[in-house]
C-alpha cells in the first residue's frame, strides 16, 4: 500500500512517506517531482522519504510521484505508481 499524503513537519505524526509492506523481500522506490526530476530513492524494504532530496535539500510542499518495484517472498513482482502530496 502506498500512502498518498504526508506531512514532514516534525510533529511525530505522518512525518515520513513509507510504503506499507507485508511479505516483501526486495523493494526499490523512486520519488519524482512534477517535472520528472528524481528527488529521492532507496533500495531497502524499510526505506522512507523524509521530504528532503538525496542531497539534503528540503522539498517544497506539492505533488510528487512515486514508483515502487518490489519482489515478494513467493517471487511475485510488483510495480506500483502513485501521486503523493507533501504538505508543510
VOTOR-317759 format. One record per residue: chain; y, x, z of N, C-alpha, C, O in turn; residue number from 0; residue in three letters. Coordinates in nm, 3 decimals. Layout:
<nodes>
NODE  cadena       nv       nu       nw      cav      cau      caw       cv       cu       cw       ov       ou       ow  num  residuo
NODE       A        Y        X        Z        Y        X        Z        Y        X        Z        Y        X        Z  NUM      ALA
...
</nodes>
This chain:
<nodes>
NODE  cadena       nv       nu       nw      cav      cau      caw       cv       cu       cw       ov       ou       ow  num  residuo
NODE       A   -0.118    0.085    0.000    0.000    0.000    0.000    0.123    0.089    0.000    0.130    0.187    0.075    0      UNK
NODE       A    0.221    0.055   -0.085    0.345    0.131   -0.092    0.460    0.044   -0.042    0.494   -0.056   -0.106    1      UNK
NODE       A    0.521    0.081    0.069    0.638    0.007    0.116    0.748    0.013    0.009    0.749    0.104   -0.074    2      UNK
NODE       A    0.840   -0.083    0.011    0.945   -0.084   -0.091    1.086   -0.066   -0.034    1.184   -0.081   -0.106    3      UNK
NODE       A    1.095   -0.035    0.095    1.225   -0.012    0.157    1.206    0.078    0.279    1.105    0.069    0.348    4      UNK
NODE       A    1.304    0.166    0.304    1.304    0.242    0.429    1.446    0.282    0.463    1.535    0.285    0.378    5      UNK
NODE       A    1.465    0.313    0.592    1.599    0.338    0.645    1.602    0.469    0.724    1.588    0.467    0.846    6      UNK
NODE       A    1.621    0.581    0.658    1.622    0.711    0.728    1.753    0.734    0.804    1.836    0.814    0.764    7      UNK
NODE       A    1.769    0.661    0.916    1.894    0.670    0.993    1.871    0.720    1.136    1.958    0.705    1.222    8      UNK
NODE       A    1.754    0.779    1.161    1.721    0.841    1.290    1.722    0.745    1.407    1.756    0.784    1.519    9      UNK
NODE       A    1.684    0.618    1.383    1.671    0.525    1.495    1.525    0.507    1.536    1.493    0.420    1.617   10      UNK
NODE       A    1.437    0.589    1.480    1.293    0.588    1.508    1.223    0.461    1.459    1.111    0.432    1.502   11      UNK
NODE       A    1.287    0.385    1.371    1.226    0.266    1.311    1.236    0.279    1.160    1.346    0.279    1.104   12      UNK
NODE       A    1.122    0.289    1.093    1.118    0.294    0.947    1.200    0.411    0.889    1.266    0.396    0.786   13      UNK
NODE       A    1.197    0.525    0.956    1.278    0.641    0.916    1.219    0.724    0.802    1.290    0.805    0.743   14      UNK
NODE       A    1.091    0.703    0.770    1.030    0.777    0.659    0.952    0.680    0.569    0.902    0.577    0.613   15      UNK
NODE       A    0.945    0.718    0.443    0.861    0.645    0.349    0.722    0.708    0.357    0.706    0.829    0.340   16      UNK
NODE       A    0.622    0.624    0.383    0.486    0.675    0.393    0.390    0.571    0.336    0.383    0.459    0.387   17      UNK
NODE       A    0.316    0.608    0.231    0.215    0.515    0.181    0.112    0.484    0.290    0.072    0.572    0.366   18      UNK
NODE       A    0.072    0.359    0.297   -0.031    0.319    0.393   -0.165    0.334    0.323   -0.196    0.260    0.230   19      UNK
NODE       A   -0.245    0.430    0.369   -0.371    0.460    0.300   -0.490    0.444    0.393   -0.481    0.463    0.514   20      UNK
NODE       A   -0.601    0.408    0.331   -0.728    0.397    0.401   -0.838    0.435    0.304   -0.843    0.383    0.192   21      UNK
NODE       A   -0.926    0.524    0.344   -1.036    0.564    0.257   -0.997    0.657    0.144   -1.065    0.663    0.042   22      UNK
NODE       A   -0.887    0.730    0.161   -0.836    0.820    0.057   -0.859    0.965    0.099   -0.832    1.002    0.214   23      UNK
NODE       A   -0.909    1.047    0.006   -0.932    1.189    0.035   -0.829    1.279   -0.028   -0.807    1.392    0.018   24      UNK
NODE       A   -0.763    1.231   -0.134   -0.663    1.312   -0.203   -0.549    1.222   -0.246   -0.571    1.111   -0.295   25      UNK
NODE       A   -0.425    1.270   -0.226   -0.310    1.191   -0.264   -0.198    1.283   -0.308   -0.168    1.383   -0.243   26      UNK
NODE       A   -0.135    1.247   -0.420   -0.016    1.316   -0.468    0.091    1.209   -0.491    0.060    1.100   -0.540   27      UNK
NODE       A    0.215    1.241   -0.455    0.324    1.143   -0.471    0.449    1.213   -0.522    0.476    1.328   -0.489   28      UNK
NODE       A    0.524    1.140   -0.605    0.649    1.188   -0.661    0.755    1.081   -0.644    0.729    0.964   -0.670   29      UNK
NODE       A    0.874    1.121   -0.600    0.986    1.028   -0.584    1.096    1.069   -0.682    1.139    1.184   -0.683   30      UNK
NODE       A    1.140    0.974   -0.765    1.241    1.000   -0.867    1.364    0.913   -0.841    1.353    0.802   -0.788   31      UNK
NODE       A    1.480    0.964   -0.880    1.599    0.879   -0.873    1.606    0.793   -0.998    1.518    0.801   -1.084   32      UNK
NODE       A    1.710    0.712   -1.010    1.720    0.618   -1.123    1.737    0.688   -1.258    1.722    0.625   -1.363   33      UNK
NODE       A    1.769    0.817   -1.256    1.786    0.893   -1.380    1.660    0.970   -1.417    1.659    1.045   -1.515   34      UNK
NODE       A    1.554    0.953   -1.340    1.428    1.020   -1.368    1.419    1.162   -1.315    1.330    1.237   -1.354   35      UNK
NODE       A    1.512    1.200   -1.227    1.512    1.335   -1.170    1.424    1.335   -1.044    1.440    1.250   -0.956   36      UNK
NODE       A    1.332    1.430   -1.037    1.243    1.441   -0.923    1.322    1.476   -0.798    1.393    1.577   -0.795   37      UNK
NODE       A    1.311    1.394   -0.695    1.381    1.416   -0.569    1.292    1.482   -0.465    1.336    1.568   -0.388   38      UNK
NODE       A    1.166    1.440   -0.463    1.074    1.489   -0.360    0.930    1.466   -0.408    0.905    1.376   -0.488   39      UNK
NODE       A    0.839    1.547   -0.360    0.697    1.527   -0.391    0.613    1.586   -0.279    0.660    1.669   -0.201   40      UNK
NODE       A    0.488    1.542   -0.272    0.394    1.600   -0.177    0.253    1.581   -0.230    0.228    1.500   -0.319   41      UNK
NODE       A    0.160    1.659   -0.173    0.022    1.655   -0.221   -0.078    1.652   -0.106   -0.180    1.722   -0.108   42      UNK
NODE       A   -0.048    1.570   -0.007   -0.142    1.553    0.104   -0.145    1.406    0.144   -0.047    1.334    0.129   43      UNK
NODE       A   -0.258    1.363    0.195   -0.279    1.222    0.227   -0.175    1.170    0.327   -0.129    1.057    0.312   44      UNK
NODE       A   -0.139    1.248    0.424   -0.044    1.203    0.526    0.100    1.244    0.498    0.181    1.251    0.591   45      UNK
NODE       A    0.133    1.272    0.373    0.268    1.312    0.337    0.367    1.198    0.352    0.329    1.081    0.350   46      UNK
NODE       A    0.495    1.234    0.367    0.601    1.134    0.382    0.726    1.181    0.308    0.733    1.296    0.263   47      UNK
NODE       A    0.823    1.093    0.296    0.955    1.127    0.244    1.058    1.084    0.346    1.059    0.969    0.390   48      UNK
NODE       A    1.145    1.178    0.384    1.246    1.152    0.487    1.384    1.121    0.431    1.481    1.112    0.507   49      UNK
NODE       A    1.396    1.105    0.300    1.525    1.075    0.239    1.604    1.197    0.198    1.722    1.186    0.165   50      UNK
NODE       A    1.540    1.313    0.199    1.603    1.438    0.156    1.530    1.492    0.034    1.411    1.467    0.017   51      UNK
NODE       A    1.600    1.566   -0.049    1.535    1.631   -0.163    1.450    1.746   -0.112    1.458    1.783    0.005   52      UNK
NODE       A    1.369    1.803   -0.199    1.288    1.918   -0.160    1.377    2.038   -0.126    1.332    2.132   -0.060   53      UNK
NODE       A    1.503    2.036   -0.172    1.599    2.143   -0.140    1.674    2.118   -0.010    1.755    2.201    0.032   54      UNK
NODE       A    1.647    2.004    0.056    1.711    1.973    0.183    1.842    1.898    0.173    1.914    1.886    0.271   55      UNK
NODE       A    1.873    1.846    0.054    1.997    1.770    0.035    1.970    1.623    0.064    1.872    1.566    0.015   56      UNK
NODE       A    2.056    1.561    0.144    2.039    1.420    0.179    2.060    1.332    0.055    2.160    1.346   -0.015   57      UNK
NODE       A    1.967    1.241    0.031    1.977    1.150   -0.083    2.067    1.032   -0.049    2.076    0.990    0.067   58      UNK
NODE       A    2.134    0.980   -0.150    2.221    0.865   -0.133    2.139    0.737   -0.117    2.024    0.730   -0.160   59      UNK
NODE       A    2.200    0.638   -0.056    2.138    0.506   -0.049    2.124    0.455   -0.192    2.207    0.484   -0.278   60      UNK
NODE       A    2.019    0.378   -0.218    2.000    0.323   -0.351    1.855    0.307   -0.387    1.766    0.312   -0.302   61      UNK
NODE       A    1.832    0.289   -0.515    1.699    0.263   -0.569    1.634    0.392   -0.615    1.697    0.474   -0.683   62      UNK
NODE       A    1.508    0.410   -0.579    1.427    0.523   -0.620    1.295    0.470   -0.673    1.262    0.352   -0.655   63      UNK
NODE       A    1.219    0.556   -0.738    1.091    0.515   -0.795    0.984    0.611   -0.747    1.004    0.732   -0.744   64      UNK
NODE       A    0.870    0.556   -0.711    0.761    0.634   -0.654    0.637    0.619   -0.741    0.601    0.509   -0.782   65      UNK
NODE       A    0.572    0.732   -0.768    0.444    0.733   -0.839    0.343    0.801   -0.746    0.368    0.910   -0.694   66      UNK
NODE       A    0.231    0.734   -0.725    0.127    0.788   -0.638   -0.004    0.791   -0.715   -0.043    0.693   -0.778   67      UNK
NODE       A   -0.072    0.905   -0.709   -0.206    0.919   -0.764   -0.297    0.958   -0.649   -0.268    1.052   -0.575   68      UNK
NODE       A   -0.407    0.885   -0.634   -0.496    0.908   -0.520   -0.641    0.898   -0.563   -0.674    0.838   -0.665   69      UNK
NODE       A   -0.727    0.959   -0.480   -0.871    0.952   -0.501   -0.935    0.906   -0.370   -0.906    0.960   -0.264   70      UNK
NODE       A   -1.021    0.805   -0.380   -1.089    0.753   -0.262   -1.214    0.831   -0.228   -1.260    0.914   -0.306   71      UNK
NODE       A   -1.269    0.802   -0.110   -1.393    0.866   -0.067   -1.507    0.839   -0.166   -1.599    0.919   -0.179   72      UNK
NODE       A   -1.499    0.725   -0.236   -1.602    0.687   -0.332   -1.581    0.746   -0.471   -1.659    0.719   -0.563   73      UNK
NODE       A   -1.475    0.829   -0.488   -1.446    0.891   -0.616   -1.357    0.809   -0.707   -1.316    0.856   -0.813   74      UNK
NODE       A   -1.328    0.686   -0.668   -1.241    0.599   -0.748   -1.099    0.653   -0.746   -1.050    0.698   -0.642   75      UNK
NODE       A   -1.032    0.648   -0.862   -0.894    0.698   -0.870   -0.797    0.580   -0.876   -0.829    0.472   -0.927   76      UNK
NODE       A   -0.678    0.604   -0.823   -0.574    0.503   -0.817   -0.443    0.563   -0.867   -0.414    0.680   -0.841   77      UNK
NODE       A   -0.366    0.484   -0.939   -0.233    0.525   -0.980   -0.141    0.406   -0.953   -0.155    0.300   -1.014   78      UNK
NODE       A   -0.048    0.425   -0.862    0.044    0.319   -0.822    0.187    0.361   -0.852    0.222    0.478   -0.839   79      UNK
NODE       A    0.267    0.264   -0.890    0.410    0.288   -0.914    0.486    0.175   -0.846    0.443    0.060   -0.846   80      UNK
NODE       A    0.602    0.210   -0.787    0.686    0.106   -0.727    0.830    0.153   -0.721    0.859    0.273   -0.730   81      UNK
NODE       A    0.918    0.058   -0.705    1.057    0.094   -0.676    1.072    0.096   -0.525    0.998    0.028   -0.453   82      UNK
NODE       A    1.166    0.173   -0.477    1.186    0.193   -0.334    1.336    0.193   -0.307    1.412    0.262   -0.375   83      UNK
NODE       A    1.378    0.114   -0.210    1.519    0.110   -0.173    1.540    0.192   -0.047    1.475    0.170    0.055   84      UNK
NODE       A    1.632    0.286   -0.056    1.672    0.369    0.059    1.802    0.308    0.111    1.901    0.301    0.038   85      UNK
NODE       A    1.802    0.266    0.236    1.920    0.205    0.299    1.968    0.295    0.411    1.888    0.341    0.492   86      UNK
NODE       A    2.098    0.320    0.414    2.157    0.403    0.521    2.220    0.315    0.625    2.275    0.365    0.723   87      UNK
</nodes>
